[in-house]
Amino acid sequence: MYTLFNNEPVSRASNFTFPLFSYVKDALNKDVDRWIAYQRSGAAHCRSNHLLVKLLESINVFFDGNLIGYRAAVEQRTALFTGTFHMTSSLQKGKPFSPGVFYGEETFEIIIADDSDFDLSHSLEVWKTWQPVRVLAHHRSDLGIESLDGLSKSEERGMAVISVNVPMLACQYQLWRIEQKLINPQSVKNVENFVMQYPLTNAIYSHLDVAIFNRYTRRSMGEHCGKSHRQYPFVRIRIEDKLDNVINTALSRFKTNRLPMVDILRNIPAFSRVDMLEVHRLPETPFTNQILWALVAARLNMTAFLLHLRDATDNERSLNEMNAINRVLIQLDSNKALSGNLPGFVSDYFTLFIDDFIRPYLRA
């Protein structure tokens, strides 16, 4: 599962086109732009005990204006900072968060501490667009737009996997502080304002990409999609029916053409990325036993969707991927990566999901 598609070349243009998705994407972009503007126009802030707030307050690295040097210093201490908060990385297994830090009571979460490189050129011009918080997987299939502050409500329950690029988060915070001092040196906003208005708000892009993919999964398996009950300070454009039309058309084409798994992902357009292959790319990290459970968790839904679609269409392609999934399951059983030192409800979730949605479809 976690070994699939990591070495595939950068996503190419899809073979299939879905003109209606352009309408969906444009409408969603307009709503997201309005949401971001609303979030940053006032004094929006998250709670003072939010994990990102505590993480930033713990990064005791002096910033002298040299962003490159500051990033390097934070990178060197990322494991120290994140270990205190039980985040998962290649060096430490961490622990699940329940209730979720980002999605609240409906979920348990695995939070990965990431220190992948990122471009610092033109940082003064583009730091507001950085996305240090990236959602790799979650349980929701509605198209609600909201800040992932742990206070949202949903009728869907499950698991989420979130990656936090700690050096990017720290650099974004320092650039925000510079701007705040220039705007009004007498009244600088606090870290709770920053966390809500930038990293949490910008996470909506990866959240919606995953939500769209979850909608594909629900429709493919004949399940109902969730609904958002969020109230907005503006009138939203209704796009759920149009997106579902796109999904139904895509699923019909997949059943007719019987593509390899990787090409199925390449042919599902995403909201903020090129396609769903890019959406499901994992953080660049060594595949150690400590982080294995988080990477597998991030790929469970994707794997279940691809296996179910392959079975439903009698598609005999992607045998290499099937063998890779089988090898991973053997490895997981051998080293107890999904059960050892984990709470019972978490290991039970993994066991039930794999037994219900993955093992039954692993036939040649």
C-alpha positions as CSV (number, residue, x, y, z in Angstrom):
1,M,0.0,0.0,0.0
2,Y,2.5,2.6,1.1
3,T,5.0,1.3,-1.5
4,L,2.6,2.0,-4.4
5,F,3.2,4.7,-7.0
6,N,5.9,6.6,-5.0
7,N,8.4,6.4,-7.9
8,E,5.9,7.2,-10.6
9,P,6.9,10.2,-12.8
10,V,5.3,13.6,-12.2
11,S,1.6,13.4,-13.2
12,R,0.9,13.9,-16.8
13,A,-2.3,15.1,-18.4
14,S,-5.1,12.6,-18.2
15,N,-6.4,10.7,-21.2
16,F,-10.0,11.4,-20.2
17,T,-11.5,14.8,-20.1
18,F,-14.4,15.9,-17.9
19,P,-15.6,19.4,-19.0
20,L,-18.1,19.6,-16.2
21,F,-15.3,19.3,-13.6
22,S,-14.0,22.6,-14.8
23,Y,-17.2,24.2,-13.7
24,V,-17.0,22.4,-10.3
25,K,-13.4,23.5,-9.8
26,D,-14.1,27.1,-10.7
27,A,-17.1,27.3,-8.4
28,L,-15.2,25.7,-5.6
29,N,-12.3,28.0,-6.1
30,K,-14.6,31.0,-5.8
31,D,-16.0,29.8,-2.5
32,V,-12.6,28.9,-1.1
33,D,-11.3,32.4,-2.1
34,R,-14.2,34.0,-0.3
35,W,-13.7,31.8,2.7
36,I,-10.0,32.6,2.9
37,A,-10.7,36.3,2.6
38,Y,-13.3,36.1,5.4
39,Q,-10.9,34.2,7.7
40,R,-8.2,36.8,7.3
41,S,-10.3,39.9,7.4
42,G,-11.0,39.8,11.1
43,A,-9.6,38.5,14.3
44,A,-10.2,34.8,13.6
45,H,-8.1,32.6,16.0
46,C,-8.0,29.1,17.2
47,R,-7.9,27.8,20.7
48,S,-4.8,28.5,22.7
49,N,-4.1,24.8,23.4
50,H,-4.2,23.8,19.7
51,L,-1.3,21.5,18.8
52,L,0.1,23.9,16.2
53,V,0.1,26.7,18.8
54,K,1.9,24.7,21.3
55,L,4.3,23.4,18.7
56,L,5.2,27.0,17.5
57,E,5.6,28.2,21.1
58,S,8.1,25.3,21.8
59,I,10.4,26.2,18.8
60,N,13.0,28.2,20.7
61,V,15.1,29.0,17.7
62,F,16.2,32.6,17.4
63,F,15.3,34.3,14.1
64,D,17.7,37.0,13.0
65,G,16.1,37.6,9.6
66,N,18.2,34.8,7.8
67,L,15.4,32.5,6.7
68,I,17.7,29.9,5.2
69,G,19.7,29.6,8.5
70,Y,16.5,29.6,10.5
71,R,15.0,26.8,8.5
72,A,18.2,24.7,8.9
73,A,18.2,25.2,12.6
74,V,14.5,24.1,12.9
75,E,15.2,21.1,10.7
76,Q,17.9,19.9,13.0
77,R,15.6,20.0,16.0
78,T,12.3,18.9,14.4
79,A,12.5,15.5,16.1
80,L,13.0,17.1,19.5
81,F,10.1,19.5,19.1
82,T,7.6,17.0,17.7
83,G,8.5,14.1,20.0
84,T,7.2,16.1,22.9
85,F,3.8,16.2,21.3
86,H,3.7,12.6,20.3
87,M,3.8,13.3,16.5
88,T,4.8,10.4,14.2
89,S,8.0,10.5,12.1
90,S,10.7,8.1,10.8
91,L,12.3,8.4,14.2
92,Q,9.4,8.1,16.5
93,K,6.1,6.1,16.3
94,G,4.0,8.8,18.1
95,K,0.5,8.1,19.1
96,P,-3.1,8.6,17.7
97,F,-5.0,11.7,18.8
98,S,-8.5,11.1,19.9
99,P,-10.5,13.3,19.7
100,G,-8.8,14.7,16.6
101,V,-6.7,17.8,16.7
102,F,-8.0,19.0,13.3
103,Y,-11.3,17.1,12.8
104,G,-12.6,16.9,16.3
105,E,-14.7,14.3,18.0
106,E,-15.7,12.4,14.9
107,T,-12.2,11.0,14.3
108,F,-8.9,9.8,15.6
109,E,-5.9,11.3,13.9
110,I,-2.3,10.4,13.0
111,I,-0.1,13.5,12.7
112,I,3.1,13.1,10.8
113,A,6.0,15.4,11.5
114,D,7.5,16.3,8.1
115,D,10.7,18.1,7.3
116,S,10.7,17.9,3.5
117,D,12.5,20.6,1.6
118,F,10.6,23.5,0.2
119,D,11.5,26.5,-2.0
120,L,12.4,29.7,-0.1
121,S,12.9,31.8,-3.2
122,H,10.4,34.6,-3.4
123,S,9.3,33.7,0.1
124,L,8.3,37.2,0.9
125,E,5.8,37.2,-2.0
126,V,4.4,33.6,-1.6
127,W,4.5,32.7,2.1
128,K,0.8,33.3,2.4
129,T,0.1,30.4,0.0
130,W,2.3,27.9,1.8
131,Q,0.5,24.8,3.1
132,P,2.5,23.4,6.0
133,V,-0.5,21.4,7.0
134,R,-1.4,18.8,4.4
135,V,-4.3,16.3,4.8
136,L,-3.3,12.9,3.5
137,A,-6.5,11.1,4.4
138,H,-9.8,11.8,6.2
139,H,-13.3,10.4,6.7
140,R,-15.5,13.0,5.1
141,S,-17.1,13.0,1.7
142,D,-19.0,16.3,1.9
143,L,-17.7,19.5,0.3
144,G,-17.9,21.7,3.4
145,I,-15.3,24.5,3.6
146,E,-14.1,25.2,7.1
147,S,-11.0,25.6,9.2
148,L,-9.6,22.4,10.6
149,D,-9.5,23.6,14.2
150,G,-10.9,20.5,15.8
151,L,-14.3,22.1,16.4
152,S,-16.2,21.1,13.3
153,K,-19.1,18.7,13.3
154,S,-19.8,15.9,10.8
155,E,-22.2,13.0,10.4
156,E,-19.3,10.9,9.2
157,R,-16.8,9.3,11.5
158,G,-13.4,7.6,11.0
159,M,-9.7,8.3,10.7
160,A,-7.5,11.1,9.4
161,V,-3.8,11.4,8.6
162,I,-2.3,14.8,8.5
163,S,1.3,15.8,7.7
164,V,2.8,19.0,9.2
165,N,5.9,20.4,7.6
166,V,7.4,21.8,10.8
167,P,10.2,24.0,9.2
168,M,7.7,25.4,6.7
169,L,5.3,26.2,9.5
170,A,8.0,27.9,11.5
171,C,9.2,30.0,8.6
172,Q,5.7,31.0,7.6
173,Y,5.1,32.1,11.2
174,Q,8.2,34.3,11.2
175,L,7.3,35.9,7.9
176,W,3.8,36.6,9.2
177,R,5.3,38.3,12.3
178,I,7.4,40.5,10.1
179,E,4.3,41.6,8.2
180,Q,2.4,42.2,11.4
181,K,5.1,44.5,12.8
182,L,5.1,46.5,9.6
183,I,1.3,46.8,9.6
184,N,0.9,47.9,13.2
185,P,4.0,47.6,15.4
186,Q,1.9,48.6,18.5
187,S,-0.7,45.8,18.1
188,V,0.8,42.6,16.9
189,K,-1.6,39.6,16.7
190,N,-0.8,36.5,18.6
191,V,0.1,33.0,17.4
192,E,-3.5,31.8,17.7
193,N,-4.4,34.3,15.0
194,F,-1.6,33.1,12.7
195,V,-2.5,29.4,13.1
196,M,-6.1,30.0,12.2
197,Q,-5.7,32.4,9.4
198,Y,-2.9,30.7,7.5
199,P,-1.9,27.0,8.2
200,L,-5.4,25.9,9.2
201,T,-7.2,27.9,6.5
202,N,-4.7,26.9,3.8
203,A,-5.2,23.2,4.7
204,I,-8.7,23.4,3.0
205,Y,-7.1,22.7,-0.4
206,S,-5.7,19.3,0.6
207,H,-8.9,18.6,2.6
208,L,-11.1,19.1,-0.4
209,D,-8.9,17.0,-2.7
210,V,-9.3,14.1,-0.3
211,A,-13.0,14.8,0.2
212,I,-13.6,14.6,-3.6
213,F,-11.7,11.3,-3.7
214,N,-13.8,10.0,-0.8
215,R,-16.8,10.9,-2.8
216,Y,-15.5,8.6,-5.6
217,T,-15.1,5.8,-3.1
218,R,-18.6,6.2,-1.7
219,R,-20.2,6.3,-5.2
220,S,-18.2,3.3,-6.4
221,M,-19.3,1.2,-3.4
222,G,-22.9,2.4,-3.5
223,E,-22.7,4.3,-0.2
224,H,-24.3,7.6,0.7
225,C,-22.1,10.7,0.8
226,G,-22.0,13.0,3.8
227,K,-23.5,16.5,3.9
228,S,-22.1,19.6,5.4
229,H,-24.2,21.6,7.8
230,R,-21.8,24.5,8.1
231,Q,-23.2,28.0,8.0
232,Y,-21.3,30.5,5.8
233,P,-21.2,34.3,5.7
234,F,-21.8,34.1,1.9
235,V,-24.1,32.2,-0.4
236,R,-22.3,29.1,-1.7
237,I,-22.7,27.6,-5.1
238,R,-24.3,24.2,-5.1
239,I,-22.0,21.8,-7.0
240,E,-22.5,18.4,-5.4
241,D,-24.9,17.1,-8.1
242,K,-22.5,18.2,-10.9
243,L,-19.5,16.6,-9.2
244,D,-21.5,13.4,-8.7
245,N,-22.3,13.5,-12.5
246,V,-18.5,13.7,-13.2
247,I,-17.9,10.8,-10.8
248,N,-20.5,8.6,-12.4
249,T,-19.1,9.4,-15.9
250,A,-15.5,8.6,-14.7
251,L,-16.5,5.3,-13.0
252,S,-18.4,4.3,-16.2
253,R,-15.3,5.0,-18.3
254,F,-13.1,3.0,-15.8
255,K,-15.4,0.0,-16.1
256,T,-15.3,0.2,-19.9
257,N,-11.5,0.8,-20.3
258,R,-10.1,-1.3,-17.4
259,L,-7.0,0.9,-16.8
260,P,-4.1,0.0,-14.6
261,M,-4.4,1.3,-11.1
262,V,-1.9,4.1,-11.6
263,D,-3.7,5.3,-14.6
264,I,-7.0,5.4,-12.8
265,L,-5.5,7.8,-10.3
266,R,-4.1,9.9,-13.1
267,N,-7.5,10.1,-14.7
268,I,-9.3,11.4,-11.7
269,P,-9.0,15.2,-11.7
270,A,-8.3,16.9,-8.4
271,F,-9.2,20.4,-7.0
272,S,-5.9,21.8,-6.1
273,R,-3.5,19.3,-7.6
274,V,-3.3,17.9,-11.1
275,D,-4.8,14.5,-10.3
276,M,-5.4,12.0,-7.6
277,L,-2.0,10.4,-8.1
278,E,-0.4,13.6,-7.0
279,V,-3.0,14.0,-4.1
280,H,-1.9,10.6,-2.7
281,R,1.8,11.2,-2.9
282,L,3.4,10.5,0.5
283,P,5.8,12.8,2.3
284,E,9.4,12.2,1.4
285,T,10.6,10.2,4.4
286,P,12.5,6.9,5.2
287,F,10.1,4.0,5.5
288,T,11.1,3.0,9.0
289,N,9.0,0.8,11.4
290,Q,8.2,3.9,13.4
291,I,6.3,5.6,10.6
292,L,5.0,2.6,8.8
293,W,1.6,2.6,10.5
294,A,0.9,6.2,9.5
295,L,1.9,5.7,5.9
296,V,-0.3,2.6,5.6
297,A,-3.2,4.5,7.2
298,A,-2.8,7.3,4.7
299,R,-3.3,4.8,1.8
300,L,-6.0,2.5,3.2
301,N,-8.9,4.3,1.4
302,M,-7.1,4.7,-1.8
303,T,-6.1,1.0,-1.8
304,A,-9.7,-0.1,-1.0
305,F,-11.1,2.0,-3.9
306,L,-8.7,0.7,-6.5
307,L,-9.2,-3.0,-5.4
308,H,-12.9,-2.7,-5.4
309,L,-13.0,-1.0,-8.8
310,R,-10.7,-3.7,-10.2
311,D,-12.9,-6.4,-8.8
312,A,-16.1,-4.8,-10.0
313,T,-14.8,-4.6,-13.6
314,D,-13.1,-8.0,-13.7
315,N,-9.9,-6.1,-14.5
316,E,-6.9,-8.4,-14.6
317,R,-4.3,-5.7,-14.9
318,S,-2.1,-4.2,-12.1
319,L,-0.8,-7.6,-11.0
320,N,2.4,-6.0,-9.8
321,E,0.4,-3.7,-7.5
322,M,-1.6,-6.7,-6.2
323,N,1.6,-8.5,-5.3
324,A,3.0,-5.4,-3.6
325,I,-0.2,-5.0,-1.5
326,N,0.1,-8.7,-0.5
327,R,3.7,-8.2,0.5
328,V,2.9,-5.2,2.6
329,L,0.2,-7.2,4.4
330,I,2.6,-10.0,5.2
331,Q,5.1,-7.4,6.5
332,L,2.5,-5.7,8.6
333,D,1.4,-9.1,10.1
334,S,5.1,-10.0,10.8
335,N,6.2,-6.8,12.5
336,K,2.8,-5.9,14.1
337,A,3.1,-2.4,12.8
338,L,-0.7,-1.9,13.0
339,S,-1.2,-3.4,16.5
340,G,2.0,-3.1,18.6
341,N,1.9,-0.2,21.1
342,L,-1.3,1.1,19.7
343,P,-4.6,1.6,21.6
344,G,-7.1,-1.3,21.0
345,F,-9.7,0.8,19.2
346,V,-7.0,1.9,16.7
347,S,-5.6,-1.6,15.9
348,D,-9.2,-2.9,15.7
349,Y,-10.0,-0.2,13.2
350,F,-7.1,-1.2,11.0
351,T,-7.9,-4.9,11.3
352,L,-11.6,-4.5,10.4
353,F,-10.9,-2.2,7.5
354,I,-8.3,-4.5,6.0
355,D,-10.4,-7.6,6.5
356,D,-13.5,-6.0,5.0
357,F,-12.2,-3.8,2.2
358,I,-8.8,-5.1,1.2
359,R,-8.1,-8.8,1.8
360,P,-11.3,-10.0,0.0
361,Y,-10.2,-8.4,-3.3
362,L,-6.7,-9.7,-3.3
363,R,-7.1,-12.4,-5.9
364,A,-5.0,-12.9,-9.0
